[in-house]
């Protein structure tokens, strides 16, 4: 990816990668540009430059939200509705609500879906609820020390929840290594030993770390980011880089925009053994024409696959199927009709109240006065009040939409009817009839004698 000709269709000319050993924090590999000798910018080390991480910052934002707090606490199954935000919370500056990458809103979805699919609105709400300062302090503790501290970045508001500040790749990779250590931060190590001219050791690396966040939180984050089913609505199944054949990883992508086009593309791929941070873009911040994770996913696989199967498997530090041991306290609870992971301080009594709602069997939406009685069914649905907008939403059963009205049946629909009934006779017991379907097609006709 870095040495060969850059893909012209994607319109980027540079890239950087950092690999950090999870157990120690030592930097195993660093590539700061496409080629050190490349004319103009090859000697600039982009792995320690300030770059916007885009959505790859979101796991650290949700780590702050998952911390224990007075009042309502949150877990992977908690609901943060993906919907347009009021101007009092966050706008793009032109009075419009910030959008998601697909320009759509998903409604009342669990945090697992919001983070795995990289939806912007739930991440902004997460920072709003946890508080900007607490969230940034958590991000700094986990490893992104320079995030929102460089120049004008200090003034960035809730845009920080979706990558609006800048960070150094080496720090960002270490932050994901902290998650892989279940919350233990270790400073990235570049020098292991320094000796003077007489051979005396004057500086030596020590394996030191500090627990900066409860182990339950990074365990839940890693579980979400390894969930191929949860992210599939946005990325599809088995996307390259997000799934490394033979190696279980948790992965987050990130893009940052210049106008309507992206200028930074990230993929952070991590296992319990090693963390990889990869960035591509243009050396002069020109936007790319095609910032898709599929551009760098194959390269991530080429690094993370052999690194585990050819290197760590041979030295015995990794084996197929390795994953994290679940920390004490993590709960699997059924909340809002879904089973998911929650930290020990989450109280299941916080679950949303249940309300009976009548649906239309055909449209799977709320029945109206125009819905025929035979098309109605009543189900138990959980009621949810969004903590930001205060809007009441309903958490729909699978396949149903409790936040929309039946739009198939209308009050002026022509009803189906039967004419020209011809009764049978003692010799011919067959009954015949002419059936007209009306507005909608008929599924069945029942004759009762």
N, C-alpha and C positions, 0 to 999 in steps of 0.2 A: 504493500500500500504506500509506503513512504519512499522507497528507492525507485520504483518504476514510474512510468508516466501517470500523473494523476488523471482520474476520469474527467474528460472534458465536459461531459454532460452534466456533471455535478458542480462544475465550476468552483473547485477548491484546489489550493496549491500547497497546502502544508498540513502537518499533523504532529502529534506528540503522544507519547505513551509512558506510563510509569507502572512498575510492578513492585509491590511491597509484600514482604514475607509477614504473614499474619502473626505467627507466634512471637516474633522478635521485633517487628517494626522496621527491620533493615530493608533498604532499597535494593532489590535484586537486579533491576534493570531500569534504565531511563533513556528515552529517545526524545530529544528536545525539538527536532525538526525533521523534515524529509531527508536532509543530508547536511552535515556540518559544513561541507565545502560548497554547498549550493550557492550560486551568486546572489548577493543582495541581503538575504535574511537567514541563510542556513545556519550561521553561527549563533543565532538568537535562540536561547533555550526556552521554548514555549511551555515546558513542564513546570517552570517556576515563574511564568508571566501571569499577569492578571487577566483572567478570562471569565466570561459569564457562564455559569454552569447550567442555566436553564432548569428544566424539570428534574435534573439529577440531584437538586438540593431538597426535593420534597420528602425523601425518607427522613431527613434530619428535622424537618418541620413537624412531621407527624410524631417523631420521637419526643418533641417538646409537649405536644398535645397529650400523649399517653402518660405523662408524668402524673403522679398522685397529687390531687388538689382537693380543696374543700368544695362541696357541692357535687356537680355532675362530673363523672370521670368517663374515659373513653377507651375503647378497644377496637380491634379489627372489624367487629360486627356492628359498631355504632353507626348511626345514620348521620351523614352530612350531605344535605341535598345539593345536587348539581343543578343550579337554576340561576337566572340573571340576578346580579347583586344590586341592591339599592345604591344610589350615588353617594349616600352618606358613608358607605363602607369602602367602595373601590370603583373607580371608573377609569377609562383610558385617557381622560383629559378632554374628550369631545362630547362628554355626556353619555357615552355608551358604556354598557357593562363590559368588563373583560370577557373574552370568549375562550372556548376550548379550541384545541387544534383542529377539530372537525366542524367547528361553528355550530355545534348542537349542544343541547342540555339533556341530561339523563334523569333528572328528577331525584326522588328519594332513593339514593343508593348507599350501601354500606361503605365505610372507609376502605375496606379491602378492595372494592371495585374502583373507588376514586383514586387510590394510590397506584394500584396495579395498571389501570388504564391511563394514568397520568392526566387526570382531569384537573384543570386549574382552579375551578371554584371551590371544591372541598379543601384544597391546600390553603387557599386564601382564608377560608373560614377557620381552618385549624390555627393559623397564626393569629387571627383576630380573637379567637377564644382564649388561646394560651397567653396572648400578649406578645407584642413585637419584641420587647426587651428580653423577656424570658426565653423566647424562641431563639433569638440571636445568641444569647448566652449559652444555650444548649448546643447550638451549631458550633460555636467556638470550642466548647468543652469537648465535643466529640472529635474535633480535629481540624475544621475549617477556620483556623485562627484569623485569617485575613478577611473573612467574608463580611461585607458591609463596614469595613474599617478604612478603606482606601479612598481618600479625597472626598468627592461628592457622594460616594456610596454611603457615607455616614447618615445622609438625610433620606435614604430610600425608605419608603413606608412598607405597606403590605405587598408591594411588588417583590420584596425580598422572599416571599413565600414561593415564588415561581421562578427564581433565579435572576432577579433584577440587579443584584450586586455582582462583584467579581471575586474570584478565588484562584489560588494557585493549584495546579493539578496535583502536585506532590502532596499538598495538604488534603485535597479532596479524596485522593486515593487512600490516605491514612485514615480519613473519617470512615470510609467504608470498611477498612481493616478494623477499626474500633468496633463497628457493628459486628464484624465476624468474631471479635474477641468477647462478644456479649457485654460490651460496655466498658472495656478496659482500654484506655488511651495510652499509646506509647509514641514518643516523639520519633519521627522518621530519622533513621540512622544512615549517614553517608560516610562517616569515618569510624572505623573500628579501633584503630590504634595509631598513636603518634609517638615516634621516638626521636630523641635528639641525636646529635652527631656521635655521641658516645654509646648509643644503643639503649639508653635509659628510656623507659616508658613514661611519658609525661601526660599522656591522655589515653584513656582506654574506655571503650564502650561498655556500659552496664545494662543488663536487661532489667529495666525499671518501667513500671506502669502504674496507673491509678484508675480506680473504678469511678467513672464519671457519670454513669447512668445505670439505673437498675437493670440487671440482666434480662428481666422479663421483656423489657421494651425492645431491645435489638433483636431478641428471638422472634417476637411477633412481626417486626419489620421485615426480617429475613424471610419469614414464612410467607408473607404477602408477596414479596418481590421474587419468590421462586414459584409462585402459583401461575402456571401457564394457562389454566382455565380462566382465572380471574382477569388476566390481561388480554385474552384472546379477542374480545370485542373490538379492541383497538389495534392489536398487532397481528392477529391471526394465531393459529396453533403452530408451535415449534419453530418460531422465527429464529433465524440464524443469529448467534450471539446471545440472544435471550435464553436459548437452550443450547448448551454445549454437549454434544453427544458423549455419553459415558461419564460425564462429570456434573454433579448437582451444584448449581450456583444460584445466587440471587443477583439480579441485574436491574439497573435503572438507566434509561436513556435520558438525554437532555438536549434541547435546542434553545438557542436564543435568537431573537429576531432583530432585523434592521428593516423597519417598515413592514412589508408583508412577506419578506423573505428571511430565511435563517442565515445567520453568520457563524454560529458555532454549533457543532454536532458532537455529542458526547455518548459514550457507553461505559458504564461502570459495572464490571463483572467481578464477582467475589465468591470465594468458597471458604470453608473453614481453614483452608491452608494458605491461600494467597489472594491478594487484591490487585486488580488491573484497572487502571484509568486510561481511557483513550479519548483523544480529541482530534477533530479535523476541522479545517476552516481555511480562510485566506490570510496570508501574512499581514495584509493591510486592512483587515476587517471588512473587505467587500463581501456582500451577501452571496450565498451559494444559490444556485438555481434549483437544487434538488437535495434537501437535507433529510434523507431517510436513513433509519437505523440499518436498513439492508445494505447501505454503502460500506459500513464498517463491521457489521455482524460477522461476515466470513473471516475477517482478520482477527477478531476477538476469538473465534473458534480455533484458528490456527495457532494462537498463542496459548489459550487456556487449556485446550485439549492435550497437546504434547507435554506441556509443562507439568500436568498431573500424571498422565499415563506413561510418559517416557522418563521423567525426572523424579517426581516425588514418589511415584509407585515403586521405583527401583531403589530409592534410599529408605523406603519403608515409612515415610512420613505421611503418606496418603494411600487410601485404598478405595476402590469403587464403592459407592453408596455412603461415603462419609458425610455426616451432617451433624448438626448441633444437638447436644443433649438438652432436653427441655428443662429450663430452670424451675425450681420449686416455686409454686404460687400461680403459675399460668393456668387459667381456667378455660375449659371449652364449655360455652354456654349457648343455649338457644335463645336468641334475642331477635325480635321482629320476624319470627318465623324462620330464622337462619341460624345454623350452628357455626360458631366461630371462636377465635381466641381473644381472651381478655386478661388483663393483669389482675393480680390478687386483690387490689384495692377497688376493683369495679364491683359494685353492688347490683345484683340482678334485679333488685326491687326498683331500679331506675328504668326498667323496661317500659315501653310505651303502652298506654291503655288500649284495650280492644274495643272496637265498635263494629256493629253489624251493618253491612252495606249490601244493597241489592244490585246485582250485576245483570247485564245483558249477556246471555249465553253465547250469542253470535259474535258481537264486537268485543267481548271481554272487558267492556267499560261500564261505568255506572249506568244503571237503568234510568230512564226518564219516563215522563207521563205517556210518551209515545211508544214505549217498549211493550210489546204484547205480553200478556200474563204468562203465556206458555214459554216465553223466552227469558223469563226472570229466574234468578237464583240468588239466595242470600248467603253470604260468607262472613266469617269473622276477619276483620282487618284491623291492623294496629295503626293508631293515630299518632302523628308526630308533629311537634311544633318546632320549627327551625329556630335555633338559638340566636341567629343573626337577624333574619327577616321577620321572625315571629309569625310567619305564615304557617297555617295548619295544612299538613300534607298527610297522605295515607300511604303506608308501606304495603304495596300490592302483593297478593299471593302470586306465585309463579304464573306467568302468562296473562295476568290481569293488569289493568290500569285503573287504580282507584282515584286517580286525580283528573280523569277526563270522562265526559258524558258520552253515552251511546250515540254514535254518529251514523249508524246504519239505518235504524228505524225512524221514520218521520210520521208525524200525526196525519199527514195527507196521503200516506201510503194506501194504495188500493189493496184491500184484503183479498186473499184467495177465496174462491167460491166454487160451488159445485152446481151444475145444471143438468137438465135432461136425464134425471135418474130413471132408469128402466128396470122395474122389478122383474124378478124371474117368474116362472110358472111351475106347476107340479112336474111338468116334464123337462123344464129347463131351469135349473135353480141358479143360474148365473145372473148376477146383478151388474148392470153397466151404468156408467155415468160419464159426463163430460166435465173435466176439471180445468179451471182457469187459475193461473198462478198469481195474478195480481202484480204488485211491484217487485216482489222477491220470488226467487225460485222456490219450489215446493220440495221438501225433503221426503215427505211421506204423506199418504192419505189413509185414514182409518175408517172402515165401514163397520158400523155397529148394527146388528139385527136383533 
